[in-house]
Amino acid sequence: MRHDPMRWGQPPPPEPWSQGGGAAAVPGWLEEKLFDQRIVMIRAQLTGEAASGIAAALLTLDAHGPAPVQLHVASPGGELGAALSVIDVIDSMAAPVHAVVTSQAAGAVVAVLAAAERRAAYRHARFKLNEPRSSGVTGTADEVARAAGQHLRELEEITLRLVEVTGQSRSRIEDDMSAGRSLTAQEALDYGLISEILGKA
């Protein structure tokens, strides 16, 4: 009889670097192969749960050796707090992180991209500079006001990082984020978000 862990009330083993949030499931064997190649993926919306899995994968690979870790990005954005937690991990790693945008990067995920040591994209990748959203805030008026102030401080951190990485002025970054500016891979290269376009012209 085939072993069924649920038959004995035991949950199946977790997949620490898989993501939820509506992302199409990646077979476990494929995730393992990617992990063996030191590849971590950001897929779908970057939530706190997804960020925890990504952080765990990055830290594990960092502990396994100094070779570069590849971060493959295909995400329409996500929560600012989740992005900052991934950025903190990238900043603390000894192994360099090389990011590749495979389809899209927007909002908070653009900030994660900016934290990578090297940044590239495929020719048909798309980017969107828009203000990352914060997770839902409830409570008293004072609590909401404090949360709003914290969100603005975190947003400023993201803005300054993009200024440093791209070489664009702060006012331009702020204007482009407010307008939700979209960029092609070539435009992202010219803007300074990436340094290389992969694939044949």
Stockholm file with secondary structure:
# STOCKHOLM 1.0

chainA/1-201         MRHDPMRWGQPPPPEPWSQGGGAAAVPGWLEEKLFDQRIVMIRAQLTGEAASGIAAALLTLDAHGPAPVQLHVASPGGELGAALSVIDVIDSMAAPVHAVVTSQAAGAVVAVLAAAERRAAYRHARFKLNEPRSSGVTGTADEVARAAGQHLRELEEITLRLVEVTGQSRSRIEDDMSAGRSLTAQEALDYGLISEILGKA
#=GR chainA/1-201 SS CCCCGGGGTCCCCCCTTCCCTTCCCCCHHHHHHHHHTTEEEEESSBCHHHHHHHHHHHHHHHHHCSSCEEEEEEECCBBHHHHHHHHHHHHHCSSCEEEEEEEEEETHHHHHHHHSSEEEEETTCEEEECCCBCCCCCSCHHHHHHHHHHHHHHHHHHHHHHHHHHCCCHHHHHHHHHHTEEEEHHHHHHHTSCSEEESCC
#=GC SS_cons         CCCCGGGGTCCCCCCTTCCCTTCCCCCHHHHHHHHHTTEEEEESSBCHHHHHHHHHHHHHHHHHCSSCEEEEEEECCBBHHHHHHHHHHHHHCSSCEEEEEEEEEETHHHHHHHHSSEEEEETTCEEEECCCBCCCCCSCHHHHHHHHHHHHHHHHHHHHHHHHHHCCCHHHHHHHHHHTEEEEHHHHHHHTSCSEEESCC
//
